[in-house]
Amino acid sequence: MKVAVGSDHGGLDLKTIIIEELSKSGVSVTDVGTNSTESSDYPDFAAKVVDAVIKGEAEFGVLICGTGIGMSIAANRYRGIRAALAWNEFMAKMARNHNDANILVLGGRVTGAELAKEILRVFLEETFEGGRHVRRVEKIEDLGTK
């Protein structure tokens, strides 16, 4: 599995932990930055992870900013991206099962490291249920054409 990971300065510490966790699990990781605590703009890093997912260079993405809100908004501007901000394992499970989310978003300043690792584990282990959810995901995709 290949995962692209990006953060702004507010998510840098958690990004480092997430990359270490993914690497320990044998996941191939692409780190798109930031690698500095200097103020940076989250849309720039969201775009890099989105690009990797859209081009098929990564199966999934992980985005981290201070709260996760900005990254969620930025990533979901792109057709074909379903970025889900998850605060707990249940949200991660539902994001994959019902929404076929392809990017997990975390809040580096509001989510502890151990919880973030569990959220990540659940997100990557779960699958899309299909069925009635296909119709809903298709409607989301159609919104990009209006």
Secondary structure as the mmCIF struct_conf table of DSSP 4:
data_model
#
loop_
_struct_conf.conf_type_id
_struct_conf.id
_struct_conf.beg_label_comp_id
_struct_conf.beg_label_asym_id
_struct_conf.beg_label_seq_id
_struct_conf.end_label_comp_id
_struct_conf.end_label_asym_id
_struct_conf.end_label_seq_id
STRN STRN1 LYS A 2 SER A 7
HELX_RH_3T_P HELX_RH_3T_P1 HIS A 9 GLY A 11
HELX_RH_AL_P HELX_RH_AL_P1 LEU A 12 LYS A 24
TURN_TY1_P TURN_TY1_P1 SER A 25 GLY A 26
STRN STRN2 SER A 28 ASP A 31
BEND BEND1 SER A 36 GLU A 38
HELX_RH_AL_P HELX_RH_AL_P2 TYR A 42 ILE A 54
TURN_TY1_P TURN_TY1_P2 LYS A 55 GLY A 56
BEND BEND2 GLU A 57 GLU A 57
BEND BEND3 GLU A 59 GLU A 59
STRN STRN3 PHE A 60 CYS A 65
BEND BEND4 GLY A 66 GLY A 68
HELX_RH_AL_P HELX_RH_AL_P3 ILE A 69 ALA A 75
TURN_TY1_P TURN_TY1_P3 ASN A 76 ARG A 77
BEND BEND5 TYR A 78 TYR A 78
TURN_TY1_P TURN_TY1_P4 ARG A 79 GLY A 80
STRN STRN4 ALA A 83 LEU A 85
BEND BEND6 TRP A 87 ASN A 88
HELX_RH_AL_P HELX_RH_AL_P4 GLU A 89 ASN A 99
STRN STRN5 ILE A 103 GLY A 107
TURN_TY1_P TURN_TY1_P5 GLY A 108 VAL A 110
BEND BEND7 THR A 111 THR A 111
HELX_RH_AL_P HELX_RH_AL_P5 ALA A 113 GLU A 125
TURN_TY1_P TURN_TY1_P6 GLY A 131 GLY A 131
HELX_RH_AL_P HELX_RH_AL_P6 ARG A 132 LEU A 143
TURN_TY1_P TURN_TY1_P7 GLY A 144 THR A 145
#
